[in-house]
Amino acid sequence: MKLYTSKVAPNPRRVHIFLAEKGVEIESVEIDLGESQNLDPDFVARNPLGRVPVLELDDGAYLAESMAICRYFEETHPEPPLMGIDVRDKAMVEMWNRRMEFEIMAQISGCFRHTHRYWEGRIPQIPEYGELCRKTVLERMAWLDGELADREFIAGDRFTVADITAFTAISLGRIPKIRIAEELTNLQRWFDAVRARPSVG
Ligand SMILES: N[C@@H](CCC(=O)N[C@@H](CS)C(=O)NCC(=O)O)C(=O)O
């Protein structure tokens, strides 16, 4: 089994934190995104969308999509559970993880991709869209701060994959200068607690 990954990218980082929480170590192959190695024919044969992470399974199949890879390890290494413990809890974690993907990660990533010079010439950029994403995510972070007023983690009192998604996204925000506003003390407390976990490194 082999993980095609990038040290600098948020989606692979989700998988790395997930694996570290579970104490799973696997061989990894670094794909240099800056050098566009993700667009090399060899890599595109593994994932036609040219994106990391990709997990090569022992039977030679390729599994892309961070959450599909996390699901694979949740099933093969159930402890500690990071995607919920019973039907109700699993659905709640799924809800929160989806919210973190769409309301936080997609917005921060949209701002980064559409306003930062790294992406010039790589994708068609629409700076106005990037700024709309910035405005939206600042509103969503204020909402999340309220959610975290009476619980420790995003999906409840246990650390889950929803925390991993939100944490990696908000960490990425540093690049397009999206930061946790000073008054969002619950969100900052949560962010500091996640950052201090050994899995985050
Ligand atoms: N939905 C995918 C997104 C994967 C993705 O966008 N990966 C980024 C790195 S965070 C990538 O490979 N970017 C290269 C590019 O778009 O050129 C997942 O969850 O794994």
The ligand as an SDF file (V2000), in Angstrom:
LIG
                    3D

 20 19  0  0  0  0  0  0  0  0999 V2000
  -11.7630   16.3580   -3.3290 N   0  0  0  0  0  0  0  0  0  0  0  0
  -10.3590   15.9960   -3.3440 C   0  0  0  0  0  0  0  0  0  0  0  0
   -9.5490   17.2560   -3.5880 C   0  0  0  0  0  0  0  0  0  0  0  0
   -8.0950   16.9450   -3.8490 C   0  0  0  0  0  0  0  0  0  0  0  0
   -7.3130   18.2070   -4.1610 C   0  0  0  0  0  0  0  0  0  0  0  0
   -7.8550   19.2400   -4.5690 O   0  0  0  0  0  0  0  0  0  0  0  0
   -6.0130   18.1090   -3.9670 N   0  0  0  0  0  0  0  0  0  0  0  0
   -5.1600   19.2420   -4.2330 C   0  0  0  0  0  0  0  0  0  0  0  0
   -4.1460   19.3940   -3.1040 C   0  0  0  0  0  0  0  0  0  0  0  0
   -4.9410   19.8990   -1.6230 S   0  0  0  0  0  0  0  0  0  0  0  0
   -4.3900   19.0240   -5.5100 C   0  0  0  0  0  0  0  0  0  0  0  0
   -3.9930   17.9330   -5.8150 O   0  0  0  0  0  0  0  0  0  0  0  0
   -4.1720   20.1080   -6.2360 N   0  0  0  0  0  0  0  0  0  0  0  0
   -3.4100   20.0870   -7.4210 C   0  0  0  0  0  0  0  0  0  0  0  0
   -4.0550   20.8930   -8.4980 C   0  0  0  0  0  0  0  0  0  0  0  0
   -5.2600   21.1880   -8.3880 O   0  0  0  0  0  0  0  0  0  0  0  0
   -3.3440   21.1960   -9.4460 O   0  0  0  0  0  0  0  0  0  0  0  0
   -9.9680   15.3010   -2.0400 C   0  0  0  0  0  0  0  0  0  0  0  0
  -10.7000   15.4730   -1.0560 O   0  0  0  0  0  0  0  0  0  0  0  0
   -8.9810   14.5780   -1.9880 O   0  0  0  0  0  0  0  0  0  0  0  0
  1  2  1  0
  2  3  1  0
  2 18  1  0
  3  4  1  0
  4  5  1  0
  5  6  2  0
  5  7  1  0
  7  8  1  0
  8  9  1  0
  8 11  1  0
  9 10  1  0
 11 12  2  0
 11 13  1  0
 13 14  1  0
 14 15  1  0
 15 16  2  0
 15 17  1  0
 18 19  2  0
 18 20  1  0
M  END
$$$$
